[in-house]
């Protein structure tokens, strides 16, 4: 089955999606943190995970 351009499902890199999900979980954990020590640890983890996020490259022509 072929898709028209507008019906094509969004293609995401599995790794990028995983990193985004992990960052979102860490942000929620940071918001619910009860003390400064925990917030500091979670902030550090967020910075580390951001460094793993691949840069988005310019879109290329579609494949046939």
N, C-alpha and C positions, 0 to 999 in steps of 0.2 A: 504494500500500500504506500502510495506516495503522498507527501504533504505539499500543499500550496505554501508559498512563503509565509503567509500570516498564520497558517494552521500548524506550522512546524513546532514541535515541542522545544522548550528551552534546553539547550545543551550546556550543562555546567560541568566543570572539572570536579571529580569526586573529592580530590584533596582540598580544593578551595571551599567546597560545601562543608566538609568536615571541620575545617579551621573556623569558618563562620559560625557553625553550631557550637563549637567549643568556646569561642569568644563570647557568644551570647550567654552561655551557661556561666562563664566566669563573671560577666557583668551582673547577672542576677545574684550570684553569690556575693559579689562586692556590695550590692545594694542591701543585702540582708545581713551583712557582717555586723557583729555586735561590738567589736573593739578595734582599735587602731592597728594593732599587730596583725590581725586577720586581714584588714583592708590593705595593709602594706604588702602582705604576702600575695594576695589576689591581684593587686595592681602589678606586681612584678611578673606574675604568670601571664597577665594580659599583654604586657610589653613583649614577653618572649613569644607568645603565640602570634602576635601581630607580625613579628619578623619572619614567621613561617608562611605567611599569606603570600601566594604568588602574585606578582604584578600582572594586571590585566593587559594583554597585548591588543593591538589594534585588530579589529575584526577583519578577517580575510574573506575572499570570495567563497561562495557556497560550492560544495562538491556535488557532482552529479553521479 
